[in-house]
């Protein structure tokens, strides 16, 4: 499957690298770097509200950049508001199942 721009909706990581990356995402979500995760059924984006520290922002952006490298179909952005910083990971229409699997992975116990 590809998105409208012809980018494959697939991850280029091998099994071991995928497991390591998944653990990095879980660690980020379960640390003080992320204060909440929100996604609604049928959404094409997950929002991670980041803690107030610069470390939280730097860590999240670094991980998201690496994710974009192996999963180029993800649209990654950061929303900066006066009272919060939000990392947004979105998928193209038709890839909602991929996003749901990603969100499920975030909540899995280490």
N, C-alpha and C positions, 0 to 999 in steps of 0.2 A: 504494500500500500504506500502511496506517496501523497504529499499534500498538494495544494493547487499549484505551487511553484515547482513541483517535481522532486521535492526533497523526500527521501524515504522516511517513513514513519517507523524507524527502527533504531536500536542502540548498537553502536559499534564495539562496545566493551566485550571482552571474553568473560567467561563465567567467574573466574577468580576476581578479576577487576570489577565486575558488576557487584559481587558480594561486598568488596571493600567500599565501593562507592555507596552502596545501600547503607552500610554501617555508618559512613560519614554523614549521610542525610539523617539517619535516625539519631545519631549523637547530637547533631545540630538542633534538631527539633526538640529533643529531650533535655537540652541545656538551657541556661538562662539567656542564650542568644535569641531564642524564639519565644515570644510570649503567647502567641496563639496561631492556630492554623485554621483556615476556613475554606470550605468548598461546599457547594450545594449540588444535589443530584442533577446531572445533566450539564453542569458547568463545564466550561472549557479552560478554566484557570483555577489554580490553588494560590491562596494568599497566605504568606507567612509574615506575621507582624513581628518585627525584630525588637530586641531589647534596645535600650537607649545608648549603650556603649558603642564607641567607634569600632571596637573589636568585633561586636556582633555583626555590624554592617560589613566590615572587611571580610570576615569569615564566610558570611552568607554569599557575598558577591563572588568571592574566589571559588567557592563550591559551585555556584550557579554557572560561572564561566566555563568550568571544566565540564559541567553537565551539557552545556550548549555545544561543546566541542564533540562529544560522543553522540549526542541526540540533537542534531541540528534543527529538527522540526519543532523543538521547544522554543517558544518566544519568551525571553527572559527580560524582565524590567524591574526597576526599583522605583517605587513611588515615595517621594519625600514630602511629608506634610509637617506642619508646625509641631504637631504632637505625636507623630509616629513615622516609622520607616517600614515600608512593606515590600518584601520580595515577592514578585508575581511570576509564576511559571504557567504559561498557557500553551495549549495544543490547538492545532487546527480543527475545524469542524470535521467530525467523523472519527476523531481520535479520542473521544471521551473515555473509552475503555482503557486506553493507555494511561490517561490521567488518573482514572479511578484506581488502577493497579499501583501507580506511583504513590498516591495518597495512602493506600492500604499499606504499602511498604514503609511509609514514614511512621506509622503507628505500631509496627511490629516490634515486639520485645527483642532486645539484643541477645 
